[in-house]
Amino acid sequence: MVKWPPRRDWSGNFVNFQEGNQMPFVNIKITRDGATAEQKATLIKGVTQLLVDTLGKNPATTVVVIEEVDTDNWGIGGESITARRKAGK
């Protein structure tokens, strides 16, 4: 049974997901201001393990993506993070 609309995997390829066979996809967005490679590796490992422990997901098919966003491009309450930090908020 093919689900409609068709889905794409993390690389953009169409995938025929069978019911109960979906790979987990986690997208973490953080500001680009100092997370080290080691910290990001810890996040990836920890989130993967959380899905294994909590939902019984297969770690081999679990995808974790960390996106780093410039503080000029991230806003809260109508202000960019850059502006908020300059204002001491």
Summary of the structure (lengths in Angstrom):
residues: 89
radius of gyration: 17.3
end to end distance: 51.3
largest distance: 54.5
contacts: 176
relative contact order: 0.17
helix: 35%
strand: 25%
